[in-house]
């Protein structure tokens, strides 16, 4: 993939890695599917780093612009499901 992931220069290296892993999980959902628990774990960590909904939307838009993957529908599916199923975009 020839694009960059959104991040803040204010974040630590660990936080940047965790946010990139979250966006990689979104990619995985679209490409092959991802277990709900794995996505939930990565999303929870993302929300620790980006607690603001407005900021979340900004990073989601930046990621969509770069990659073409839309994060919101995947997160919505994850929240609607209760069992550990494969979530696919």
Secondary structure as the mmCIF struct_conf table of DSSP 4:
data_model
#
loop_
_struct_conf.conf_type_id
_struct_conf.id
_struct_conf.beg_label_comp_id
_struct_conf.beg_label_asym_id
_struct_conf.beg_label_seq_id
_struct_conf.end_label_comp_id
_struct_conf.end_label_asym_id
_struct_conf.end_label_seq_id
TURN_TY1_P TURN_TY1_P1 UNK A 9 UNK A 10
BEND BEND1 UNK A 11 UNK A 11
HELX_RH_AL_P HELX_RH_AL_P1 UNK A 13 UNK A 31
TURN_TY1_P TURN_TY1_P2 UNK A 32 UNK A 32
STRN STRN1 UNK A 34 UNK A 35
HELX_RH_AL_P HELX_RH_AL_P2 UNK A 36 UNK A 49
HELX_RH_AL_P HELX_RH_AL_P3 UNK A 53 UNK A 67
BEND BEND2 UNK A 68 UNK A 68
HELX_RH_AL_P HELX_RH_AL_P4 UNK A 71 UNK A 80
BEND BEND3 UNK A 83 UNK A 83
HELX_LH_PP_P HELX_LH_PP_P1 UNK A 85 UNK A 85
STRN STRN2 UNK A 86 UNK A 87
#
